[in-house]
Amino acid sequence: MTEPTWHEKLIGGFRRTSDKLGDNLSGLFTKTTLDHETLDEIEEALIASDLGPATAAKIRATLGSARYERGLDEAGVRQVVADEIAAILAPVAKPLEIEAFPRPQVILVIGVNGSGKTTTIAKLAHLLQEQDYEVMLVAGDTFRAAAIGQLKVWAERLNIPIISGKEGGDAASLVFEGVKQGTARGTDVLIVDTAGRLQNKAGLMDELSKIRRVLGRLNPAAPHDVVLVLDATTGQNALNQIEVFGASAGVTGLVMTKLDGSARGGTLVAAAEKYGMPIHAIGVGETIEDLRPFDPQEVARAIAGVERLASSKNPA
């Protein structure tokens, strides 16, 4: 059995959303024109498919335009949905650029416990290794011994140096040591894990502020990126995390994980629509290669189920 391609994983990753969209749209295309009642029903179907009210309203407006007044079949509506989603995602699809000088570029990775943060750090490190960057890790989530151990295992697998300490240790001191060693080694990227204590925002803010102060002594431009890891299966809760972390932690970009077929893929679109924050990569599986920057057109077609609908009507 061959390993699925990235495109196949994307299709599978957004299966729940595209299936839900199809279920919600089913039976709405018996009329010859898209009257107000039908447009209302389509808008409700889009909202029920986790695309969010703002995106649903945009698609409704497009479908209600004069050029579609004679109506559309399901395939036509899905294509309009794909086009509108691609337009929303295009401005935010921005891979991480490693441009800092002097090196290293410091990336703080934040996110609540259970979001897949530590594994995402490993996947991001692997992605940067593939681009021929030298990477070092800092196990700054000293709140959890499991996080330190997990990151050490990944560092060994990837043959990446790691700065770590004991549970309960001072994360800022580890970051300081990481920058010192990274500078001496000529490391391109320093990826820092941080404690995922959303329930204690004051503690999180204090810790991040201390890390920033320490970094400022060595490199006033650091951290260059503050990346928030989001779990796509949590839907609206993921959007709430953008709100909270964005205000308290200075988030500069997002990574969305666990787009594995059970996820509410519309959350990706809703996040782009509401916040307009750069989305650096998405994760669609469990292997180390399953975190990648994304093509807005390809993702939009996967969410809308354009290709799956076509293949179901034209089986090989």
N, C-alpha and C positions, 0 to 999 in steps of 0.2 A: 504494500500500500504506500503510495507516494505522499509526501508531505504536501498539504494544501498550499497553494500560492497565496501571496498577500491579498490579492484580489478576491480569491475564494474565501479567505478568512474575513474580509470585510463584509461580503455578502452574508456570511453566517453570523457575524457579529451583530448585524443590524436586522437579523431575521425577525426577532420579536416585534420590532417597530414596524417593519414593512408588512408583516402578517396582520398586526393590529390595524394598520391603516386600511388594508384590504377588507378586513372584516367590517370595519366601520363605514367603508364606502359602498359595501355590497348593497345592491338594490336601489341605489340613488340615480341610476342612469337609464331609467325607462322613459323619461320625457325628452321631447325633441329640442327644448330650449332650457337654458339654465335660469329659471325664474328665481325670485327672491327666496321663496320657500326652499328650493333645492340648494341654493347657495348657503342659506342658513344651516341646512343639514350637513353640507360638506364642511363648513367652518367648524361645526360641533364635532364632526368626525375627526378633523385634524387636531383639535384640542384634546380629544379623547385619546389620540395617538401620541401624546406627550410632546407635541411640537411647540406648545405654548400659545397663548392667546394672541400675542403680537404677530408671530409668524402666520398663524391661522388667518388673522385679519388681512395680512398682506396677500396671501394666496387667494382669499375670497375676492379681494378687490381686483386681482389680476383676472380671475375667472369671470368676474362680472363685467369686464371691459367689453367694448363693442365687438372686438374681433372674435370673442367666444360666445356671442349671444345666441348662436344657433345650437349650442350645446357641445358636449364632449363625452366620449366614452371613458371607461375607467383608465385605459392606457393613456388617453389624452390628459386626464386630470393628474395622473401620476407623473407625467412628463412636466406639467406645469409646476407641480410640487417640487420635483427635482431641480428645475431651473431656479425657482425662488430660494430653495435651500442653498444651492451653490452660490447664489448672489450674497447670501448672508454669511456663508462660511469663508468665501474668498478673501475678505479683508483681514481675517483673524488667523488664517493658516500660515504661521510663520515659524519655521524651524529655528532652533537655537543657533545663533551665530557666535562663533568663538573669535572674538575680535579684540579682547583686552590686551593692552600693553601698558605697563609690563605684565607679564604672565605671573601667576596663573589667573585665569578667569574663575572667580568664586561664585558658585551656584548654591544658594541655600534652598533646600527642598523641604517643604512643609506640607502638613496634611494630618487629618485625624487618624488615630489608631484604627486599623482595619481597612484603610483606603487602598492598601497595596503600596504604600510609600517606599518601604525599604526595597521591595522587589523592583519597583519602578526605577529606583536609583541604579540598581544593577543593570537593568535593561538600557537605561540612558547611558551609563558608562560604556556598555558594549557598543551602542550605536556610535558614540564618539570615537571609540577605538577603531571601528570600521572606517572612520574618516581620518585615521592616522593621527589622532590627537593622543598625547600622553595624559593619562587620567590618574588622579589620586582621590581616595575617599576619606571622609572624616565621620566616624561613628558618633555623631553629636546627640543622638537620642539616648542620653545616659539615664533617662527615666526608666527605661525598660532593658533589662539584661538580655532578653530575647532579641531585641532589635540589634544590639551590639553583636551578639553571636551570629545572627543571620547575615549581617553585613560582612562580617569576617569570612564566612563561608563563601559568599559571592566573590569577595576580593580574591580569595585563593583560587577559585574556579577561573576567574578572568585574568589572573596573574597581575593584579593591580595592587600597589601599595596602599595601606590603610593606617590611619592614625586612630587609635582607640584607647579607652581607659576603663575604669571600673564603673559599675552601676552606681549612679548617684554622683558621679564626678562632675567637674566643671566643664561644660561644653565649650565655653569661650576659650578656655586654656587649650583645649584640643584643636580648636580652629586656629588659634595663634600658632601652635606648633605645626599644623598642616600648611599654613601659608609660608612659614619659615622654610620647611623642608621642600615644599613645592617650588619655591623660588630658587632654592639652592640646586634642585634637580633639573630645573628648566621645565617643570610640568606645565602643560597647557591649561588643564582644567582641574579645579578642586571642587568636588561635589560633597556638600555637607548635609548629612541627615540631621533633623531637628526633632525635638519632642513634640508629639501630636496631642497636646493637652488643650483641646478646644474648650473643654468644660472649665478651664481656669485661664481665661483670657489675660488676666493681669500677670500671672506667672509666665505665660507665653511671651507677652510683650516685654517683660523685664529681661527674660533670657535673650530674646532677639536683639533688644537694645544693647545688652552687654556684648553680644557677639559683634554687633556693628561698631561699638566703641573700640573693641580690640582690633578688629580689622582695620579701622581707620588709622591706627598707629603704623601699620605696615603698608597698607594700600588704601588711600582715601577714596578710591573709586569703588572699592568692594563693599558689600556684595554686588556683583554685576547683574545677577539675576536672582529673583525670589520666585521659585516655581511651586505652585500649589497642585498637589495630586488629588484628583477627584475620582470617586467610585461611581461609575455610570449607572450601577444598579440601584442607587439610592434616590434617583429622580430629583424631586424638589429639594430634598435635603442637600444635595450637591450644590444647588444654586444658593441656598442659604449660607453654605460654607464660603462661597466666593464673596458674599456680602460681608461676612464676619472677618475673614482673613484679609480681604482686600482693604478693609478699614484699619485693621490693627497691625498687619504685618508687611504692608507695602508690596503686595503681590505684583509681579511684573508679567507673569504668564502662567498658563495652565497646561497640565497633562491629564487627559481623561483615560482611565483604565477600566478593565473588566467589561469591555464591549465584546462579550463572548457568546452572544445569542440569547442570554437571559436579561440583558441590560435594556434599560429604557433609553434607546439611542436618541430619541428626540431631545434628551437633556443636553446633548452636544449643541444642537441648533438653538435651543432656548438660552443656553449660556452665551453663545455668540451674539444672539439678537439682543439680549438684555445688557450685557456688560462690554461687548466689543473688545475683550481682552485677548491678547495673542494666545492661540492654542498651539503649543509647540509640537505635540505628538499625541497619538492615541494608541492604546493597547488593546489588541483583539485576541489575545490568547495567553497561554501559560509559558511558552518557551522564551528563551533569552532574546530571540530575534523578533518577538511580537510587539515591539514598540517602534513606531515609525512616524515620521512626518506624514501628512496626508494630503491627497489631492481633493480639493473641494467638490469638483465635478463627480469624481468616482464615489466619494462618500455620499453625496446627495442622491445619486442614482441608486445606491445600496439602500439608503433609508427609505426612499420612495418605492423601492421594489420594481423599478422599471425593467431590469433584465430578467428578474424572476418571473414577472407576469408574462413577458414575451416568450420565455422558454416554456412556460406552462401551456401556452397556446400553440406553440410550434415545437413539440417534442422531437428529439432527434430520431 
